[in-house]
Amino acid sequence: MHSQASAGAAERDGSGSGGFPNSGEILRTQALSKIFHSGLLQIIPLDGIDLVVERGEMIAVVGPSGAGKSTLLHLLAALDTPTSGAVYFAGNSLRSLAEAELAEYRNRAVGFVWQRHYLLPDFTAAENVAMPLLVRGKTLGQALQAAGDWLQEVGLGGRAGQRAAQLSGGEQQRVAIARALVNHPSLLLADEPTGDLDERSAESIFELIERLHRSHHLTSIVATHNLALARRTDRVLVLERGKLVPAREVSAGAAASVARAAVTGSKTTGERG
């Protein structure tokens, strides 16, 4: 098994490694399952999911609140561990990596955008964006310079010195996107990134994600209730009863449930299951 740094290098040069060499894929799950227990109740949000994600794809995952969208993204980002099955990045199983390699994967290979931005309110926009670089050991000057460049790219070049608490909701989410991408990850995972925003701000943020996806050659997976935005991606997958299926194969009942969630603008975060 290669180190995660080697896996990342192989992914970038397209050589591949491990079990899936020389293919166009960057991410794969095999029989991925997650089970939660609440007293005597057993909750199975993910039940043997097989997924292949090609480099450069932009995929939307839709489903009602509680279906397991957040759980799936957490497993892909190595923020949680599956009950069974495996996640592979650039051919390497995340389950086989040491903790230091997993930390490097989270910091270098993955950019994660949450529904709520989780910025430090008393820190400036630039300081918030700089945090992942400081974790990598960059100097404060280097980190702030890169943060300023990214804030310029997300349309906030003039707001670098503003405290996060002084920014609007849409501006805060732009800062969060810059923070997610400041380490130049290969994979962008976004969990309801427009869920807390009004319609106009949501459209603006999704357009930004689309632009950055193309310009930085990202592979992106976006969990969303917004069907109109989801249809703009390369593929729409629906999480239904623990299974992930193409939108065209979803049952009428599940489609109605997703549609209701989109209409009501459900704003749940950290959904369990």
C-alpha positions in Angstrom: 0.0 0.0 0.0 1.4 3.4 -1.0 1.3 6.3 1.4 -1.5 8.8 0.9 1.0 11.3 -0.5 1.9 8.7 -3.2 -1.8 8.1 -3.8 -2.4 11.7 -4.4 0.5 12.0 -6.7 -0.7 9.0 -8.7 -4.2 10.5 -9.0 -2.8 13.8 -10.3 -0.6 12.2 -12.9 -3.3 9.7 -13.9 -1.1 6.7 -13.3 -3.4 5.1 -10.7 -2.3 2.6 -8.1 -3.7 -0.3 -6.0 -6.7 -2.1 -7.2 -7.8 0.2 -10.0 -4.8 1.1 -12.2 -4.9 3.3 -15.3 -8.6 4.0 -15.1 -10.3 7.4 -15.2 -11.8 6.9 -11.7 -10.7 8.8 -8.6 -13.1 7.5 -6.1 -14.9 4.2 -5.5 -17.0 2.6 -2.8 -17.6 -1.1 -2.5 -20.5 -2.6 -0.5 -20.4 0.5 1.7 -22.7 0.3 4.7 -23.3 2.3 7.8 -25.4 1.2 10.7 -26.5 3.4 13.7 -28.0 2.0 16.9 -30.5 3.9 19.1 -31.5 1.7 21.9 -33.0 -1.4 20.3 -33.6 0.5 17.0 -31.2 -0.2 14.1 -30.9 2.5 11.5 -29.2 1.7 8.2 -28.8 4.8 6.1 -26.3 3.2 3.7 -26.8 -0.4 2.7 -24.1 -1.9 0.5 -23.5 1.1 -1.8 -21.3 0.7 -4.9 -20.2 3.9 -6.5 -17.6 4.8 -9.0 -16.7 8.5 -9.5 -14.7 9.5 -12.6 -12.1 12.2 -12.4 -13.6 15.6 -13.3 -17.2 14.6 -12.7 -19.7 16.8 -10.8 -22.3 14.6 -9.1 -25.4 15.6 -7.2 -26.7 13.4 -4.4 -30.3 14.1 -3.5 -32.8 12.6 -1.1 -35.0 13.7 1.8 -33.6 14.8 5.2 -32.3 11.8 7.1 -31.7 9.7 4.0 -28.0 9.5 4.6 -26.5 12.1 2.3 -24.3 13.6 5.1 -23.3 10.2 6.3 -22.1 9.3 2.8 -20.0 12.4 2.4 -18.5 11.9 5.8 -17.4 8.4 4.9 -15.9 9.6 1.6 -14.0 12.3 3.4 -12.8 9.9 6.1 -14.5 11.9 8.8 -16.3 8.7 9.8 -15.7 5.0 9.3 -18.1 2.5 7.6 -19.7 -0.4 9.4 -18.6 -2.5 6.5 -17.4 -2.1 3.0 -14.6 0.2 1.7 -13.8 3.6 0.2 -11.0 3.8 -2.3 -9.2 7.0 -3.4 -6.9 6.8 -6.4 -7.0 3.0 -5.9 -6.0 3.0 -2.3 -8.4 1.8 0.5 -8.9 4.5 3.1 -9.4 1.7 5.7 -5.8 0.5 5.3 -4.2 4.0 5.9 -2.6 5.0 9.1 -4.0 7.8 11.0 -1.3 10.2 9.8 -2.1 9.3 6.2 -5.8 9.8 6.8 -5.1 13.2 8.2 -3.1 14.1 5.1 -5.9 12.8 2.9 -8.4 15.0 4.7 -6.1 18.1 4.6 -4.7 17.7 1.1 -6.9 15.5 -1.1 -10.4 16.6 0.1 -12.0 20.0 0.4 -15.2 19.9 2.4 -18.0 22.6 2.4 -20.6 22.4 5.0 -24.2 23.7 5.0 -23.2 26.0 7.8 -19.8 27.6 7.2 -18.3 27.0 10.7 -16.0 30.0 10.4 -14.3 31.5 13.5 -16.4 34.6 13.9 -13.7 36.8 15.6 -11.1 35.9 12.9 -10.9 37.7 9.6 -11.9 36.2 6.3 -8.2 35.8 5.4 -7.3 34.2 8.7 -10.2 31.7 8.4 -9.1 30.7 4.9 -5.4 30.4 6.0 -6.2 27.8 8.7 -5.7 24.6 6.6 -2.3 26.0 5.3 -1.2 26.7 8.9 -2.0 23.1 9.7 0.3 22.0 6.9 3.1 24.0 8.4 3.1 27.1 6.1 4.3 30.3 7.7 1.6 32.9 8.6 2.8 35.2 5.8 2.6 32.4 3.2 -0.8 31.3 4.4 -2.3 34.8 4.4 -0.9 35.5 0.9 -2.6 32.3 -0.5 -5.8 33.1 1.5 -5.9 36.6 -0.1 -5.5 35.1 -3.6 -8.4 32.7 -2.9 -10.6 35.4 -1.5 -10.0 37.3 -4.7 -11.0 34.3 -6.7 -14.3 33.8 -4.8 -15.1 37.5 -5.2 -14.1 38.8 -1.8 -10.8 40.3 -2.4 -11.8 43.5 -0.7 -13.2 41.7 2.4 -10.0 39.8 3.5 -9.6 41.9 6.6 -13.3 41.8 7.7 -14.2 39.6 10.6 -16.3 36.6 9.6 -19.1 37.7 11.9 -19.4 41.0 9.9 -20.0 39.2 6.6 -23.4 38.2 5.0 -24.4 34.6 4.8 -23.5 34.4 1.2 -20.1 36.0 1.8 -19.4 33.6 4.7 -20.1 30.6 2.4 -17.7 32.1 -0.1 -15.1 32.2 2.6 -15.9 28.6 3.5 -15.4 27.6 -0.2 -12.1 29.4 -0.3 -11.0 27.6 2.9 -12.0 24.2 1.4 -9.9 24.8 -1.7 -6.9 26.7 -0.4 -4.9 23.4 -0.3 -5.8 22.6 -4.0 -7.6 19.3 -3.3 -8.6 16.9 -6.0 -12.0 16.2 -4.5 -14.6 18.7 -3.4 -17.4 17.5 -1.2 -20.2 19.9 -0.4 -23.0 19.1 2.0 -26.1 21.2 1.3 -23.8 24.2 0.5 -26.8 26.4 -0.4 -29.3 25.1 2.2 -29.1 28.1 4.6 -29.2 30.7 1.8 -32.0 32.6 0.1 -32.7 31.7 -3.5 -30.6 34.5 -5.1 -27.6 33.7 -2.8 -28.0 30.0 -3.4 -27.9 30.5 -7.2 -24.7 32.6 -6.8 -23.0 30.1 -4.6 -23.8 27.2 -6.9 -22.5 29.1 -9.9 -19.3 29.8 -8.0 -18.9 26.1 -7.2 -19.5 25.2 -10.9 -16.9 27.7 -12.0 -14.3 26.5 -9.6 -15.1 22.9 -10.4 -14.2 23.6 -14.1 -11.3 26.0 -13.6 -9.5 23.9 -11.0 -10.3 20.5 -12.6 -12.0 19.3 -9.5 -14.1 16.2 -8.9 -17.1 17.3 -7.0 -19.9 15.6 -5.1 -22.7 17.9 -3.9 -25.5 16.8 -1.6 -28.5 19.0 -2.1 -32.3 19.3 -1.7 -32.4 21.7 -4.6 -33.5 19.6 -7.7 -33.1 22.5 -10.1 -29.4 22.9 -9.1 -28.9 19.2 -9.0 -29.9 18.8 -12.6 -27.1 21.1 -13.7 -24.5 18.5 -12.6 -23.1 15.6 -14.7 -25.1 13.0 -12.8 -27.9 13.0 -10.3 -28.0 10.1 -7.8 -30.8 9.6 -5.3 -30.3 8.0 -1.9 -33.3 5.8 -1.3 -33.7 3.2 1.5 -30.0 2.9 1.9 -29.3 2.5 -1.9 -27.8 5.1 -4.2 -29.5 4.9 -7.6 -29.5 7.1 -10.8 -32.4 9.7 -10.7 -34.1 8.0 -13.6 -34.5 4.8 -11.6 -35.8 6.3 -8.4 -39.3 5.3 -7.2 -42.2 7.6 -7.5 -42.5 7.8 -3.7 -38.9 8.8 -3.2 -39.1 11.3 -6.0 -42.1 12.9 -4.3 -40.3 13.0 -1.0 -37.3 14.7 -2.5 -39.6 17.2 -4.3 -41.3 18.0 -1.0 -38.0 18.6 0.6 -37.0 20.9 -2.2 -40.2 22.9 -2.0 -40.1 23.3 1.8 -36.4 24.3 1.7 -35.5 21.9 4.5 -32.5 23.3 6.3 -31.3 20.3 8.4 -27.6 20.0 9.2 -25.5 17.0 10.2 -28.3 14.7 9.3 -27.9 11.3 11.0 -28.5 8.5 8.6 
